[in-house]
Amino acid sequence: MLYRTIARSAAVSALALFALTSAAYAQEGEARPAAAPKLVLKVEWVRPASQENTKVRYMPVQENIADPNVEIKYYGAGAKQILTTGAPGSETAPYGVWTGTAESPFAITFRLKNGDSMDLTGLASIRWWTKTSGFHVVRPVLKLANGTLIVGDVSFSSIPKLTIGEFSLPDARWVKLDPNKIVTLNSGRTADSEIWVPNPDLSKVEEIGFADLMPGSGHGTGGWIQLGNIEVYGKIAPRSAAVSSR
């Protein structure tokens, strides 16, 4: 009788241990890796009917963007001095913008017209087509929910051929940008007296784009950048959520 009781107790203990172990594995199974970011904004450059003369380069306007829910924004006088370039549908010279005629630094950004913000935390990234001449550099620009414009230390330079590049946003460091002069600003006193913006909130980004912090050299092979399509991967932060969090 004692043997049977011990055996029964051992069996019950084994079942209990199995149940606990299974539950632990089940909980571990629930901790799935973060979902892959989705395409939340795309800038695809097109030639509208108002720019039908193929021998003329035009200042890029709203009609140059294929997605009607993507709005273009200009910062700095030079932003309205850049020109369109390339040919729609071309694989060797795709349509985009060229900055050689910009007489001062500038930034151009894009926002969602419906008022949604973008959550660019975690695995968020940007993919864009760039080409540069001289010492000009393409840098990412963000407008945060509090209205601050920031420029990243990620740089694309010395690219003689239009090339696709992709980079992670959370890995970048950021500096405040004057929205009128397009010059970098001090972020105020910080513990380490650095110029970097401490812990910028990328969970509610209102605008995203690019900057050229140098004037263009004019037509020819001097100094400029060329930018093609832009794809932003992250999550949508609905307008209601963005408003309630302010």
Secondary structure, 3 states (H helix, E strand, C coil): CHHHHHHHHHHHHHHHHHHHHHHHHHHHHHCCCCCCCEEEEEECECCCHHHCCCCCCCCCCHHHECCCCEEEEEECHHHHCCEEECECCCCCCECEEECCCCCCCEEEEEEECCCCEEECCCCCEEEEEEEEECCCEEEEEEEECCCCEEEECCCEECCCCCEEEEEECCCCCEEEECCCCCCEECCCCCCCCCCCCCCCCCCCEEEEEEEECCCCCCCCCCCEEEEEEEEEEEEEECHHHHHHCC
